[in-house]
Amino acid sequence: MEELIKNVKHGEEFSLRNLVQVEPGRVNSITLSQTPGCKITVFAIDAGEGMSSHAATGDAMVTCLEGKAQIVIDDIVHEVSPGQTIVIPANAPHSVKALEPYKMLLVVVKPQE
């Protein structure tokens, strides 16, 4: 049977925030799953770095695992801290900027074709 969730051991506890490390001046990521309807990725973003404005074809749920970031959705600024989650609607322009070293879990859910 094909593993739908990859890059982690199945049946063992692990910490999402330990899957990827913050490196100076970089945005690092590890993809845990990528199917036509869903993508799960953990990101580590150094302070001052981020992702410029873009849009996704599915709803994107961002959960802050560590640090703080500014997430702009449709020109509305949100600041997220550990334990907080925000959903970015499909096709909404958005950007992410780490205010301090930042880790997040991103789950993008797309409509079925």
C-alpha positions as CSV (number, residue, x, y, z in Angstrom):
1,M,0.0,0.0,0.0
2,E,1.3,3.5,-0.9
3,E,2.1,5.8,2.0
4,L,0.1,9.0,1.7
5,I,2.1,10.7,4.4
6,K,5.8,10.6,3.7
7,N,9.1,11.7,5.3
8,V,8.1,10.6,8.8
9,K,7.9,7.3,10.6
10,H,4.5,5.8,10.8
11,G,3.3,4.6,14.2
12,E,5.8,6.7,16.1
13,E,5.4,10.0,17.9
14,F,7.3,13.0,16.5
15,S,7.4,16.8,16.7
16,L,6.3,18.7,13.6
17,R,8.6,21.6,14.5
18,N,11.6,19.4,14.6
19,L,11.2,18.1,11.1
20,V,12.8,21.2,9.5
21,Q,15.3,23.7,10.8
22,V,15.6,27.5,10.5
23,E,18.7,28.5,8.6
24,P,20.1,32.0,8.2
25,G,18.5,33.9,5.3
26,R,16.5,30.8,4.1
27,V,13.0,29.3,3.8
28,N,13.2,25.5,4.3
29,S,10.4,23.0,3.9
30,I,9.6,19.4,4.0
31,T,6.5,18.0,2.2
32,L,4.6,15.3,4.2
33,S,1.9,14.7,1.6
34,Q,1.0,15.8,-1.9
35,T,-2.1,14.4,-3.6
36,P,-4.4,16.1,-6.1
37,G,-6.7,17.2,-3.3
38,C,-4.3,17.9,-0.4
39,K,-0.8,19.1,0.3
40,I,0.8,19.1,3.7
41,T,4.1,20.9,4.3
42,V,6.1,22.1,7.3
43,F,8.1,25.3,6.8
44,A,11.0,26.9,8.7
45,I,11.6,30.6,7.9
46,D,14.3,32.8,9.1
47,A,13.4,36.2,10.6
48,G,12.8,38.8,7.8
49,E,12.3,36.1,5.2
50,G,9.1,34.8,3.7
51,M,6.9,34.2,0.7
52,S,5.8,37.1,-1.6
53,S,2.2,37.6,-2.5
54,H,0.6,34.6,-4.3
55,A,-2.7,32.7,-4.4
56,A,-3.6,29.0,-4.1
57,T,-6.4,27.2,-5.8
58,G,-7.5,25.6,-2.5
59,D,-8.1,26.7,1.1
60,A,-4.8,27.0,3.0
61,M,-4.7,26.4,6.7
62,V,-1.6,27.7,8.5
63,T,-0.7,26.7,12.0
64,C,2.1,28.5,13.8
65,L,4.5,25.9,15.5
66,E,7.2,28.3,16.7
67,G,8.0,32.0,16.4
68,K,5.9,34.8,15.0
69,A,4.9,35.8,11.5
70,Q,2.9,38.4,9.6
71,I,0.4,36.9,7.2
72,V,-1.3,39.3,4.9
73,I,-4.6,38.1,3.3
74,D,-6.4,40.3,0.8
75,D,-4.4,43.3,2.2
76,I,-5.5,42.5,5.8
77,V,-2.5,42.0,8.2
78,H,-2.6,39.2,10.7
79,E,0.1,38.3,13.2
80,V,0.3,34.7,14.3
81,S,2.0,33.2,17.3
82,P,2.6,29.6,18.4
83,G,-0.6,27.5,18.6
84,Q,-2.6,29.9,16.5
85,T,-4.2,28.9,13.2
86,I,-5.6,30.9,10.3
87,V,-7.3,29.8,7.1
88,I,-6.6,31.5,3.8
89,P,-9.5,31.2,1.4
90,A,-8.9,29.7,-2.0
91,N,-7.7,32.2,-4.6
92,A,-7.1,35.0,-2.0
93,P,-3.8,36.8,-2.5
94,H,-1.6,36.3,0.5
95,S,2.0,36.6,1.8
96,V,4.0,35.4,4.8
97,K,6.9,37.2,6.5
98,A,8.7,35.8,9.6
99,L,9.0,38.5,12.3
100,E,11.3,36.1,14.2
101,P,12.5,32.6,13.3
102,Y,9.3,30.9,12.4
103,K,7.9,27.4,11.8
104,M,4.5,26.6,10.4
105,L,2.4,23.7,9.3
106,L,0.6,24.3,6.0
107,V,-2.3,22.2,4.8
108,V,-3.8,23.1,1.4
109,V,-7.1,21.4,0.5
110,K,-8.3,21.7,-3.1
111,P,-11.6,20.9,-4.6
112,Q,-12.1,17.5,-6.3
113,E,-11.9,17.7,-10.1
